[in-house]
Amino acid sequence: MGSKNMNEALENTICLHCGNTLGYYQNFLNKIICPNCAYEYPIIKQKIPILLKNPYKYLAEILSEYEKYIQESEIRIQEIVASDKKNPRRSQVIKAIESGIIFNNQYIQLLQEQISKHIELNQLIKIATHEKYYGYSANFSYLQRDWCWLPEGEEELELIHNTLLKYILSFDTERDAAIVLGAGTGRIAWDLRDKYKWMYATDLSYTMAAFFYDLLEKEIVFYEINEKNIFYDTEATRCLTATMYPPDKKGVEIQQPSSENFSYFIGDALHLPFAEHSLSTVISVYFTDVIPPQLLFAEIARVLKQNGIFIHFGPLAYHFNDLSYSLAANEIRALLKQHNFEILAEDTVPTFHKSSSVSMSSKLYRNWTFAAIWSGFT
């Protein structure tokens, strides 16, 4: 299940500067070099491809974001230490939270080290005051839901998987090449990889991609931190282990579908490294509302083949404040029609999103789901 074989699917991707096919993936070079214009796309740790228009600027910004997170964590730890002095009776709980934060930060610091090897000082200076936010820079909640095999996480994932599978089996007749946008830690795309000739996963969060690639090789131990909304003080922290294999399969030889048709890369959903009309399916789970749909649908229409399928799952909980882009479901339907999409089926699927069995708080989504076919330009 090595990353070299896994990323062979990248030979079908294109250069974002000249449009030429990038060709065979060679991870030992630590970069992908366009054979036409010689533009370089770095590969972090010989595993994680950065297929962006300006990958080194992105890495510098991510590095800056990690640094800000560590600084904020240190401030929070100081506050925790002060709390410990105020209430000695909670000392054990408070110290557990402090230790959990410090332990998790060690992983983020490792990611800092990985990226810093690819960044020059002048690039860091240029983005010292950048305002772009990539999200989930130090978030372990999707790792908890996707790969810790907890009942509450598996319940949500089963609802998502069954909905996607229903649409795929009903409407996706070609099943050639598919991509999952905002793939997070990769579980959803990974579980669907045997349904397609090629399965791509992409996200703009380096942390999410790093989680996935690390899980291919080892377990990840981390702490769930619960500062409030808990029944017992002993649940303020919970040590969890993320692994590619469910507990009942651990240590057992498992016959898996080939991973050679799977690739996970850092990418921008508005500038996908694919030729026009080259994908049969685009899947968006909890992602359609992350960036303006007017822009997203145009890019989806560009990469989809005629009669290709777009599958959406999630609420419309827009991650930006511009009301001109925050469309209601009926407006989304009209926008899809403008881009020559026809909704074939739709439904509402409730899920408790990233819930924890030890927390009193949980977010309930009434997810709007649909499968739409792209008829081509008219």
N, C-alpha and C positions, 0 to 999 in steps of 0.2 A: 504494500500500500504506500510505496514511496512517492514523494512529491514529483520526482522526475517523470515517472510514467503518468502520474495523475494529470500533470499539466501539459501533456502532449496535445491536448485539445486546443491549446493556444496557437497552434500553427494556422488555425483558421481566422485568427484575429488580424486586424489591420492597424497600420500606423495612423495615429490621430493627426499627423501633420501632412503626410503626402497621400494617404489612402492605400498605400501598397501593402500587400499581405506580409505579415511579419515572419512567417515561416516557422521552421522547427525550433522548439523551445530548448535552449541549452543552459541548464541551471548552473553549470560550473563556471560560467562567465560572470556571474553576479549581475548580469544585465541582458536585456534583449535589445539587439541592434537592428534597426530597420535596414534591410539590404538595399533599399533604394535611396533614402535620404540620410542614412546613418544616424538618425535620432536614437538616443539611448533611453531605455526604460529600465530602471534598476530592479533587481530582484533581491529582497532582503533575506538574509540567512540562506541564500540559494534556494528559497522556497516560495516567497511571497512576491508575485509580480505586481508592480505599480504601473498600471496602464492608464495614465492620466496625461493631459496635454502638457502640464508642467509638473512632473513628478517630484523634482527636487525641491521646488517651492512648497509643495504639499508636505513633504517629509519635514522640512524646516518648521512649518506651521504646526504639525503634529508634535514635534519635539518641544516647541514652545508651549503647546497646550498641556503636555505632560508635566512640564516644569511648573506651570501655574497650578496644576492640580496638586502636586507634591507640596508646594508652598501653602496652599489652602488647607491641606491635610495637617501640616505641621501646626498651623494656627488652631485647627480643631483639636488636635492632641493637647495643646496648651490649655484649651478650655476644659477638656476632659480632666486633666490633672488638677485644675482649679476646683472642679466639681468634687473630686475625690476628697479634697481637703475640707470641703463644706459639710459633707455627710459621710463620716467614716463607716456608717452601717452599710452603705452601698459600695464600699471600697472594692469588694470582689467583683461586682458587676461592672463597675466603671473601669477597672483594670482590664477586664476581659474585652471590653469594647476597644480600649486603647490598643491592646495587643492585636486584636483582629484587624484594625485599621493598619497598623504597622506591618503586619504580615502580608496583607493584600498589596500594600504599596511596594513591597519588594518585587512583585511581578511587574508592576508599572515601571519601576526603575530598570528592570531588565529590558523592557521594550525601549526605554530611552537609550540604553547602551547599543541596542541593535541598530537603531536609526542614526544615532550620532556618528557612526562609522561612515555614513554615506553623505554627510552634510559638512560643508565648508563654513568657516566663520563668517565670511561675507554674506552668505545666504541667510544665516541666523540674524545678522544685523538688519538686513532688509525687511524682515518680518517681525521685528522686535515689538511693534505695536499693532500687529494684525488683529482684525476683529472677526475674522471668519471662524465659525465654530463647527466642528465636525461631529460632535455628539458622541456619547458613549465612550469617551476617551479612557475612562477608568470604571466602567460599569460591569459588574459581575452578574447582574440579574438574568440576562439571557443565557449565560453559561449555566446558571442554576436551573433555569427552566428546561433548556435543551439537552443537557448532557449529564445531569445528576440523577435522572431516572426516578424522580420523586413523583408520587401519585398525582399531585395537583398539576405538575408540569406536563406529565404524560396525558392527562385528561384534556388539557388545552390543545396539545399537539395532535392528539387523535382527532379532535373536531376539525382542526385545520386540514390535516392530511386527508381525511375522508371526504371533505368538501372539494379539495383540489382534485383528488382522484376521480370523484364523480364527474367533474367537468372534463377532465382529461380523457377518460374512457368514453364519454358521451360525444365529445365534439372534436377532439384532437386526433384526426385520422392519420396525419403524416408522422408526427412525433420524431422529427429529425433532430433539430437542435433547439434547446430551450435555455432560458436564462431566468434565474430568480433574482430580482432586484432587492436591494436592502437585505441581503441574505443573513446578516447577523453572524452567529456562530456556526452557520452552515447546516444545521440539522434538517431543515425542511427540504432544501435542495438535495442533500445527501440521501434522504429517504426516498426521493423520487428519481434518482439517477438511473435506475434500471428500466424506467419507462421511456427513455430517450436514447437516440444514438449518441448525442452529445448533451451534457448538462453543464451549464456554466452558473457560477454563483458570484455575485459581486456586491461590494459594500464600500462605503467611503471611510469606514472606521478601521484603522490599522489594528486596534485592539481586538475587534471581532475576528478579523482574519488570523491574527496571531494565535488566538484561542484555538481556532479550528486546526491550524497546522500543527500546533503543539499536541493536540489531542490525537493526531495521527500516530504520534510516537510515544506518548506517555499520558499518565493521569495528571490532572491539575487539582491541587488541594488549595482551598481558599475558605474564607469565612463569610457567612451571611451575617450582616450587622443589622440589629434591630434595636434602635435607641428608644423606640416607643411602640405602642399598640401591641404589646405582648401579654400573654396570660401569666407567664412565670419569668422571674428574673433570670433563671438559668438559660432562657432562650434569647437573651440579649445578643449572644453570638452563637452561631452554629457552624461547626466545621463540616465542610462538604467536599466531596470528591467527584470531579467531572471525569467521565471516561467515555470512549466511543462505544463500549459494550454494556448492555444492561447487566445488573448484578447476577441474574441467573445464568448468564452466558460467559461470565468472566472466567478467563483461564481455559475456556473450551475452544477447540478449533472450530471456527465458524466459516461456512461456505458463503461468501459474500459475492454480490454481483461485481463485475469488473469495475475498478475505479479508474481505468485508463480513459474512460469517456467523461471524466469529471475534472473541472478546473475552477479554482477560486482565485479571483484577482481583485486588487483594489481598483475600483473604477467609479466613474461619474455617470449616473443614470441619464444625464442630459447629453453626454458625449460618449456613447458606447463604442468600443473598438471593433465594430462589425460592419461589413459592407451592407449596402442597401439591400433590403429584402432577402436576408440570409438566414433568419431564424424562423422556426415554425411556431414557437410559443414564447410568450413573455408572462411571467408570474410575479405578482406583487402582493406580498403579505405584510400588512401593517406598514405599507410604504407609499401608497398612492397619494397620501396626504402629507408626505414629508417635503415635497417640492411642488411648485405650482403645477396643477394638472394640465393647464394650457400648454406648458412647455414639455411636460412629460409625455403627453399623448402624441405630440408631433414626433418625438424621438422614437417612441414605440412603433408608430406607423412607418417610420423610416426603415427600421430593422426587420419588421415582420414581412414574411412572404405573403403574397396574395392568398387569401383564405387562411391566414395564420390566426392563432387564438391568443387573446389577452385575457388573463384570469386575475381578478381582483378579490382580495379578502381583507376586510378591516373596516374600522370606523372612519369617519371624516373628521378627525381630531387635529386639524391642521397645526403644523409645527412652525408656523410663521404668523405674523400679525397683520399682513396685508389683506384686507377684506375683499379686495378686487379679485383675489385668487381663491378665497375660501368658499368654494362652491357647495351648494346643497346637492343631494342625490339627483334631483330632477334636472339641475343644471349640468351635472356630470353626464347624464343621459344625452342631453342636447349637444354637449361638447363632443361626446363620442360620435354622434351622428355626423357632426361637422367634419370629423376626421375619417369618415367612411367606415366606422365601426357599427355593427349591429349586435345588440345584446341577444344572445341565444337563450339564456336562462339566468335567473337571479333568485336570491333567497336572503333571509336574515338568520344568522347563526350566532347565538349568544355564547360568549366565553368569559371566564374570569382570567384576566390577563396578568401573567407573571405572578400569580398568587402564591402565598407561602402558608403552609399549614400551621406555623407558629405565630402568625400575625392576625390581629383583629381586623386589619384593613385589607380590602381587595378591590380591584377595579373591574367592574362589569362592562363589557362592550357588547352592544347589539351590532354585530358585524354585518355590513352589507356585502354580499358576495355576488359575483356575476362572471359569466364567460361571454366574451364578445368576439366576433369574427371580423377581420379586416378585409374588406372587399377589394381593396386596391384604390388607386387614384382615379377619379372620374373627371 
